[in-house]
Amino acid sequence: MTAPHAQGPSPHALFGATGKTDCAGTSIASGGRAAASALLTTVGAMTFPPPAVPLFVYGSLRPDMALWGAISEHVIEAHPATLRGRLFWDAGGEWPVLVLDDAGGVVHGEVLSLRPGDAVNRVIVDEELRYGYDARWLPVATDAGEREALVLVWNRATGLGPEIPHGDFVRATAERS
């Protein structure tokens, strides 16, 4: 696995939640309103939260997948994108997990531009991070070039099922039907 990409503000700060990050850029749920308001000010020349947050989705948050309905009304735009890594089924065979691996294949998904706010925060934090994902800023490839996006990455070597060799959860789900 590659080292975490330490750029960008805290994922919690972007989505309006309380929290902060460690030096590696991974999220640490803590703090309170005072900690959150300290993060939701100005960093350099940018004010947070921004009007849109780029989120790379590769599984259940993709259009027409299980959790799409929870965020679709907050999506400003979506564009096809890829990321270097490996995609696996979780140990239960229901959800995809992304493992960073520069030598691995390509993971297919979309970059969503999301309006920050409580509803998006609940999906990202409550439905994803509590299940063992870390939110990290990583470069993703789009037709318009490379850009930084928030990516939910599997954070441990356990809980992995079979690999999805082509790196496309939508295709893998269709192949199971």
C-alpha positions in Angstrom: 0.0 0.0 0.0 1.1 3.6 -0.6 1.6 6.2 2.0 -1.4 8.5 2.6 -1.5 11.7 0.5 -1.3 14.5 3.0 -2.9 17.4 1.0 -6.1 19.3 1.4 -8.1 20.1 4.5 -9.7 17.7 6.8 -12.6 15.7 5.2 -14.6 16.5 8.3 -14.0 20.2 7.9 -15.2 20.1 4.3 -18.4 18.4 5.1 -19.2 20.6 8.1 -18.5 17.9 10.8 -16.5 18.3 13.9 -13.1 16.7 13.7 -9.5 17.2 12.8 -6.8 15.3 11.0 -3.5 13.8 12.0 -0.3 14.6 10.2 -0.9 11.9 7.6 -4.2 13.5 6.5 -6.4 10.7 7.8 -9.5 11.6 9.8 -9.8 11.6 13.5 -13.3 12.0 14.9 -12.9 14.3 17.9 -13.2 17.9 19.0 -16.5 19.8 19.3 -18.0 22.9 17.8 -15.0 25.0 18.8 -12.6 22.6 16.9 -14.9 22.5 13.9 -15.2 26.3 13.7 -11.5 26.6 13.9 -11.2 24.4 10.8 -14.1 26.1 9.0 -12.2 29.4 8.5 -9.5 30.3 6.1 -6.6 28.1 5.1 -4.2 30.0 2.8 -6.4 31.9 0.3 -9.3 29.4 0.5 -12.3 29.6 2.8 -13.9 26.4 4.0 -16.3 24.8 3.5 -15.9 25.3 -0.2 -19.0 25.5 -2.5 -18.3 21.9 -3.8 -16.3 19.0 -2.5 -14.8 16.5 -5.0 -15.4 12.9 -3.9 -14.2 9.9 -5.9 -16.8 7.1 -5.7 -16.1 3.6 -6.8 -18.8 1.4 -5.2 -22.2 1.8 -3.4 -22.1 5.7 -3.8 -21.9 5.5 -7.7 -24.9 6.4 -9.7 -27.7 3.7 -9.6 -25.9 1.8 -6.8 -27.2 1.2 -3.2 -26.3 4.5 -1.6 -26.7 6.8 -4.6 -30.1 8.0 -3.5 -28.6 9.2 -0.2 -26.4 11.7 -2.0 -27.8 12.2 -5.5 -29.7 15.4 -4.6 -26.4 16.9 -3.4 -24.4 16.2 -6.6 -23.7 19.2 -8.7 -21.9 17.2 -11.4 -20.3 13.8 -12.0 -17.4 12.8 -14.3 -15.9 9.4 -15.0 -12.5 8.9 -13.2 -10.0 6.3 -12.3 -7.5 5.8 -9.5 -4.5 3.5 -9.1 -5.2 0.7 -6.7 -7.0 -2.6 -6.2 -10.7 -3.2 -5.6 -11.9 -6.1 -3.5 -15.2 -7.4 -2.3 -15.5 -7.0 1.5 -15.3 -10.3 3.5 -19.1 -10.6 3.3 -19.1 -10.2 -0.5 -21.5 -7.2 -0.5 -19.5 -4.0 -0.8 -16.3 -2.9 -2.5 -13.2 -1.9 -0.6 -10.3 0.0 -2.2 -6.7 -0.8 -1.3 -4.1 1.7 -2.5 -1.4 0.0 -4.5 0.6 1.9 -7.1 1.6 -1.3 -8.7 -2.0 -2.5 -8.8 -4.6 -2.0 -11.5 -7.0 0.8 -12.2 -10.2 1.4 -10.1 -13.1 2.8 -12.1 -15.6 5.3 -10.7 -16.8 8.9 -10.8 -15.7 12.2 -9.3 -18.7 13.8 -7.8 -18.8 17.5 -7.0 -20.9 17.6 -3.8 -22.5 20.5 -2.0 -21.1 20.3 1.6 -23.6 19.9 4.4 -25.1 17.6 7.0 -26.9 15.2 4.7 -23.7 14.5 2.7 -21.7 14.3 6.0 -24.1 11.6 7.4 -23.5 9.4 4.3 -19.8 9.9 4.2 -19.0 9.7 7.9 -21.8 7.5 9.3 -22.2 5.1 6.4 -18.6 4.8 5.3 -16.0 5.9 7.8 -17.5 3.9 10.7 -17.2 0.7 8.6 -13.4 1.0 8.4 -12.6 3.4 5.6 -10.2 6.4 5.8 -10.9 9.5 3.9 -7.8 10.7 2.0 -7.0 13.4 -0.6 -5.6 11.5 -3.6 -5.0 12.3 -7.3 -7.6 10.8 -9.6 -7.5 10.8 -13.4 -10.4 12.3 -15.4 -10.8 13.2 -19.1 -9.9 16.8 -18.2 -6.7 15.7 -16.4 -5.6 14.8 -12.9 -7.2 16.4 -9.9 -7.3 15.9 -6.2 -10.4 14.3 -4.7 -11.5 12.9 -1.4 -11.3 9.1 -1.6 -12.6 6.5 0.9 -9.8 3.9 1.3 -9.8 0.6 3.2 -7.5 1.0 6.2 -6.5 -2.5 7.2 -5.4 -5.8 5.7 -8.3 -7.7 7.2 -11.9 -7.9 5.9 -11.0 -8.4 2.3 -12.8 -10.9 0.1 -12.0 -11.8 -3.5 -10.4 -9.2 -5.7 -12.5 -7.5 -8.4 -9.8 -7.8 -11.1 -11.1 -5.3 -13.6 -11.6 -2.7 -10.8 -15.2 -1.8 -11.7 -17.8 -2.4 -9.0 -20.8 -1.6 -11.3 -19.6 -4.2 -13.8 -18.8 -6.8 -11.0 -22.3 -6.3 -9.6 -23.9 -6.8 -13.1 -21.7 -10.0 -13.6 -23.1 -11.5 -10.4 -26.8 -11.0 -11.6 
